[in-house]
Amino acid sequence: MILIAVSAWYSAFYIPVQMQRALTHVGNGAAPPFTLQPISQSPVPIRFTPGKILVLDFFGTWCSPCIAELPELERVRADLQTSRDIEFVLVGTNSGGDTPERVRAFVQRRQISLPVAFDPDRKTMRAFGLSGFPNLVVIDRTGRVRLTHTGYNSSETSFRRDLTQLLQSL
């Protein structure tokens, strides 16, 4: 009985926390220069703007964890809607056969309200040293990369709360 209880705790709590720690990197390095291609009809931040926080989420239309993460990002954005200095951008790439048109159609079909940009040939992803999907990058008001987070797991029950708190603290 004790072995079952310890195994359940290990699987339900310890492993998800350790996975989140391994995939999350907090830093203070300068963001590399980058420019994205806007593809949504609303205004899209395509580069860092001094005085604003920028949250980039690199995703693929074919990526299940990316799709699962999107509602959480929209909730974080809604939670922070009064903070006009925090900008969110959903960034598609040509990975997995995605094109700007395919990403735009995906966003429309799923009624995603986040601004959307495209990173041709994953130049911006490589500039940040990223690979895989999804990848979240938070750049603070001074152009410093404060967080990179790789992957998404719905068992990360604190994802929304932690991201919201980080953004409010910057």
DRENBAFI-573325 format. One record per residue (C-alpha): x, y, z; residue number from 0; residue in one letter. Coordinates in nm, 2 decimals, always signed. Layout:
X, Y, Z, NUM, A
...
***
This chain:
+0.00, +0.00, +0.00, 0, M
+0.28, +0.24, +0.09, 1, I
+0.46, +0.16, -0.24, 2, L
+0.14, +0.24, -0.44, 3, I
+0.10, +0.57, -0.25, 4, A
+0.46, +0.67, -0.31, 5, V
+0.44, +0.57, -0.68, 6, S
+0.12, +0.77, -0.72, 7, A
+0.27, +1.08, -0.56, 8, W
+0.59, +1.04, -0.77, 9, Y
+0.40, +1.01, -1.09, 10, S
+0.14, +1.28, -1.02, 11, A
+0.35, +1.55, -0.85, 12, F
+0.72, +1.49, -0.85, 13, Y
+0.78, +1.40, -1.22, 14, I
+0.57, +1.69, -1.36, 15, P
+0.75, +1.94, -1.14, 16, V
+1.09, +1.81, -1.24, 17, Q
+1.00, +1.81, -1.61, 18, M
+0.88, +2.17, -1.58, 19, Q
+1.21, +2.27, -1.41, 20, R
+1.42, +2.10, -1.68, 21, A
+1.23, +2.27, -1.96, 22, L
+1.22, +2.62, -1.81, 23, T
+1.52, +2.85, -1.82, 24, H
+1.52, +3.18, -1.63, 25, V
+1.78, +3.42, -1.75, 26, G
+1.88, +3.78, -1.81, 27, N
+2.07, +3.77, -2.14, 28, G
+2.02, +4.03, -2.41, 29, A
+1.76, +3.92, -2.68, 30, A
+1.91, +3.88, -3.02, 31, P
+1.79, +4.11, -3.30, 32, P
+1.50, +3.96, -3.49, 33, F
+1.22, +4.05, -3.72, 34, T
+0.90, +3.85, -3.78, 35, L
+0.66, +3.85, -4.07, 36, Q
+0.31, +3.96, -3.96, 37, P
+0.03, +3.74, -4.09, 38, I
-0.28, +3.83, -3.88, 39, S
-0.50, +4.13, -3.97, 40, Q
-0.46, +4.29, -3.63, 41, S
-0.14, +4.48, -3.54, 42, P
+0.14, +4.24, -3.47, 43, V
+0.46, +4.32, -3.29, 44, P
+0.74, +4.20, -3.52, 45, I
+1.03, +4.29, -3.30, 46, R
+1.11, +4.40, -2.95, 47, F
+0.99, +4.75, -2.85, 48, T
+1.17, +4.92, -2.56, 49, P
+0.94, +4.97, -2.27, 50, G
+0.72, +4.68, -2.35, 51, K
+0.72, +4.31, -2.25, 52, I
+0.71, +4.07, -2.54, 53, L
+0.59, +3.71, -2.51, 54, V
+0.67, +3.50, -2.82, 55, L
+0.52, +3.15, -2.86, 56, D
+0.67, +2.94, -3.13, 57, F
+0.43, +2.67, -3.24, 58, F
+0.33, +2.44, -3.52, 59, G
-0.02, +2.38, -3.65, 60, T
+0.05, +2.00, -3.64, 61, W
+0.19, +2.00, -3.29, 62, C
-0.05, +1.86, -3.02, 63, S
+0.12, +2.02, -2.72, 64, P
+0.12, +2.36, -2.91, 65, C
-0.25, +2.33, -2.97, 66, I
-0.31, +2.23, -2.61, 67, A
-0.11, +2.53, -2.49, 68, E
-0.30, +2.79, -2.69, 69, L
-0.61, +2.83, -2.46, 70, P
-0.38, +2.88, -2.17, 71, E
-0.19, +3.16, -2.35, 72, L
-0.52, +3.32, -2.44, 73, E
-0.63, +3.31, -2.08, 74, R
-0.30, +3.46, -1.96, 75, V
-0.34, +3.74, -2.22, 76, R
-0.70, +3.79, -2.10, 77, A
-0.59, +3.80, -1.73, 78, D
-0.34, +4.08, -1.83, 79, L
-0.56, +4.27, -2.07, 80, Q
-0.53, +4.59, -1.87, 81, T
-0.15, +4.58, -1.90, 82, S
-0.11, +4.76, -2.23, 83, R
+0.27, +4.72, -2.21, 84, D
+0.26, +4.33, -2.24, 85, I
+0.24, +4.20, -2.60, 86, E
+0.18, +3.85, -2.71, 87, F
+0.27, +3.70, -3.05, 88, V
+0.20, +3.35, -3.17, 89, L
+0.48, +3.26, -3.41, 90, V
+0.45, +3.00, -3.68, 91, G
+0.74, +2.86, -3.88, 92, T
+0.79, +2.66, -4.20, 93, N
+0.85, +2.35, -3.99, 94, S
+0.62, +2.05, -4.06, 95, G
+0.51, +2.21, -4.39, 96, G
+0.35, +2.51, -4.23, 97, D
+0.32, +2.82, -4.45, 98, T
+0.19, +3.17, -4.36, 99, P
-0.14, +3.08, -4.53, 100, E
-0.17, +2.75, -4.34, 101, R
-0.10, +2.92, -4.01, 102, V
-0.35, +3.20, -4.09, 103, R
-0.62, +2.94, -4.18, 104, A
-0.54, +2.74, -3.86, 105, F
-0.58, +3.05, -3.64, 106, V
-0.91, +3.15, -3.81, 107, Q
-1.05, +2.80, -3.79, 108, R
-0.97, +2.78, -3.41, 109, R
-1.08, +3.14, -3.35, 110, Q
-0.75, +3.23, -3.19, 111, I
-0.73, +3.60, -3.08, 112, S
-0.36, +3.63, -3.03, 113, L
-0.16, +3.83, -3.29, 114, P
+0.02, +3.60, -3.53, 115, V
+0.35, +3.62, -3.71, 116, A
+0.57, +3.39, -3.92, 117, F
+0.94, +3.31, -3.88, 118, D
+1.06, +3.20, -4.22, 119, P
+1.33, +2.93, -4.20, 120, D
+1.32, +2.95, -3.82, 121, R
+1.58, +3.23, -3.82, 122, K
+1.44, +3.39, -3.50, 123, T
+1.41, +3.05, -3.33, 124, M
+1.77, +2.98, -3.41, 125, R
+1.88, +3.32, -3.29, 126, A
+1.72, +3.24, -2.95, 127, F
+1.89, +2.90, -2.95, 128, G
+1.55, +2.71, -2.97, 129, L
+1.45, +2.39, -3.13, 130, S
+1.13, +2.19, -3.10, 131, G
+0.78, +2.31, -3.02, 132, F
+0.62, +2.48, -2.85, 133, P
+0.88, +2.73, -2.72, 134, N
+0.78, +3.03, -2.51, 135, L
+1.01, +3.33, -2.48, 136, V
+0.96, +3.63, -2.25, 137, V
+1.15, +3.95, -2.32, 138, I
+1.14, +4.22, -2.06, 139, D
+1.10, +4.60, -2.11, 140, R
+1.48, +4.64, -2.15, 141, T
+1.53, +4.37, -2.41, 142, G
+1.65, +4.10, -2.18, 143, R
+1.53, +3.74, -2.22, 144, V
+1.39, +3.66, -1.89, 145, R
+1.23, +3.32, -1.96, 146, L
+1.24, +3.04, -2.22, 147, T
+1.01, +2.75, -2.17, 148, H
+1.02, +2.44, -2.40, 149, T
+0.72, +2.21, -2.44, 150, G
+0.38, +2.21, -2.28, 151, Y
+0.22, +1.95, -2.06, 152, N
-0.14, +1.98, -1.94, 153, S
-0.03, +1.84, -1.60, 154, S
+0.16, +2.16, -1.54, 155, E
-0.13, +2.30, -1.34, 156, T
+0.06, +2.61, -1.25, 157, S
+0.16, +2.72, -1.60, 158, F
-0.10, +3.00, -1.63, 159, R
-0.05, +3.13, -1.28, 160, R
+0.33, +3.12, -1.30, 161, D
+0.34, +3.29, -1.64, 162, L
+0.09, +3.56, -1.52, 163, T
+0.29, +3.62, -1.20, 164, Q
+0.62, +3.65, -1.40, 165, L
+0.48, +3.90, -1.64, 166, L
+0.33, +4.11, -1.37, 167, Q
+0.66, +4.11, -1.18, 168, S
+0.87, +4.24, -1.48, 169, L
***
